[in-house]
Amino acid sequence: MSAGGGGLPPVGSRVVVRYLLPSGQATDALGILLHADADGLSVDGKRGIEHIARGTVIAAKQVPPPPEPRRTRGSAAREHGEPTE
């Protein structure tokens, strides 16, 4: 979706939204789309809930769920009862 492109991904989906800060610099919000209307949208991500004015949105798209955390060698050994170093 571009700023004038119309639709956003459905509320409740994981999204990335690129938008402009007051300084003119672009930044991204990554998280769950909580709310969207003609005035703006809200994304719940690692920085907390971000409220973004609709007129500042450059692009938005739905993204897949985050990857599962990677297991380290030691954690796999502990799961199997093997001694670790």
C-alpha positions in Angstrom: 0.0 0.0 0.0 1.3 3.4 -0.9 0.3 6.5 1.0 -2.4 7.2 -1.6 -3.1 3.5 -2.3 -6.1 2.9 -0.1 -6.3 -0.3 1.8 -4.2 -1.6 4.7 -3.7 -5.2 5.8 -6.5 -6.4 8.1 -6.5 -5.3 11.7 -4.9 -8.1 13.8 -2.3 -9.0 11.3 1.4 -8.5 11.6 2.5 -5.5 9.6 5.4 -3.3 8.8 4.5 0.4 8.2 7.0 2.9 6.9 6.1 6.5 7.8 7.6 9.9 8.1 8.7 11.5 11.4 8.2 15.2 11.9 11.9 15.7 10.9 11.1 14.2 7.5 13.1 11.1 8.2 11.4 7.8 7.4 11.1 5.0 10.0 9.3 1.7 10.3 6.9 0.3 12.8 6.7 -3.5 13.0 4.0 -5.3 14.9 0.4 -6.1 15.2 -2.0 -3.7 13.5 -4.4 -2.7 16.3 -6.5 0.0 14.6 -6.8 1.7 11.3 -9.2 4.5 10.1 -9.1 7.5 7.8 -7.1 9.5 10.4 -4.4 7.0 11.4 -3.4 3.6 12.6 -1.9 2.0 15.7 0.8 -0.7 15.7 1.8 -2.7 18.7 5.5 -3.6 18.4 8.7 -3.9 20.5 8.7 -0.1 21.1 5.1 -0.3 22.5 2.0 1.0 20.8 2.8 3.5 18.0 0.1 5.9 16.8 0.8 6.9 13.2 -1.1 9.7 11.4 -2.5 8.4 8.1 -1.0 11.3 6.1 2.6 10.3 7.2 2.3 6.6 5.9 4.6 5.9 3.0 3.9 2.2 2.7 2.4 -0.7 4.7 2.3 -4.4 4.1 1.5 -7.6 5.9 4.5 -9.7 7.0 4.8 -13.3 8.2 5.1 -14.2 11.9 8.5 -13.8 13.5 10.9 -16.8 13.3 11.1 -19.1 16.2 14.1 -18.3 18.5 17.2 -20.2 17.5 18.4 -22.8 19.9 22.0 -22.8 21.0 24.1 -26.0 21.1 24.1 -26.0 24.9 20.3 -25.7 25.1 19.8 -28.7 22.8 22.2 -30.7 25.0 20.4 -29.7 28.2 17.0 -30.8 26.7 18.5 -34.3 26.2 20.1 -34.5 29.6 23.6 -34.3 28.2 26.3 -32.5 30.2 27.4 -29.1 28.9 30.8 -27.5 29.1 
